[in-house]
């Protein structure tokens, strides 16, 4: 999966779910991701969002 905003910035190389395979609906999942920056630069900021059951997006976390 490539992450694109105006131009390609990063690539999601791997997404691994660490939680139990049949986690109950509403329970948090623990995942591990490897993201590779595709352009030279000093700063890459990541924001993690979820599409909730109400149809609204909710910011979960951010990192720089």
C-alpha positions in Angstrom: 0.0 0.0 0.0 1.4 3.4 -1.0 0.5 6.5 1.0 0.0 9.4 -1.3 -0.8 13.1 -0.7 -0.1 15.1 -3.9 2.9 12.9 -4.5 4.0 9.5 -3.2 5.7 10.0 0.3 5.9 6.6 1.9 5.1 3.0 1.4 3.5 0.6 3.9 5.8 -2.4 3.5 4.4 -4.7 6.2 1.4 -4.8 8.6 1.3 -7.5 11.2 -1.5 -8.0 13.6 -0.2 -9.1 17.1 -3.7 -9.6 18.7 -5.6 -12.9 18.8 -7.0 -13.9 15.4 -10.6 -13.7 16.6 -10.7 -10.5 18.7 -14.1 -9.3 19.8 -15.7 -6.4 18.0 -14.9 -3.2 20.0 -11.7 -4.5 21.4 -8.4 -2.8 20.5 -6.1 -4.6 18.1 -2.3 -4.5 18.6 -0.4 -4.2 15.3 3.1 -3.7 14.1 3.8 -1.8 10.8 6.9 -1.1 8.7 6.7 2.2 6.8 9.4 3.2 4.4 9.9 6.9 3.4 10.3 7.2 -0.4 11.8 10.7 -0.4 14.8 12.3 1.2 14.0 14.5 4.1 14.5 15.2 7.8 11.0 14.8 9.0 8.2 12.3 8.5 5.1 12.7 10.6 2.7 9.8 10.9 -1.0 10.0 11.9 -3.1 7.0 12.7 -6.8 7.2 12.1 -9.7 4.8 12.4 -13.0 4.7 10.5 -15.5 4.2 13.4 -18.8 2.4 13.2 -20.6 5.8 13.2 -18.9 6.6 9.9 -16.6 9.3 11.4 -12.8 9.2 11.3 -11.1 9.4 14.7 -7.4 10.2 15.2 -5.8 7.5 17.3 -2.2 8.7 17.6 0.5 10.7 15.8 4.3 10.5 15.8 7.2 12.5 14.3 
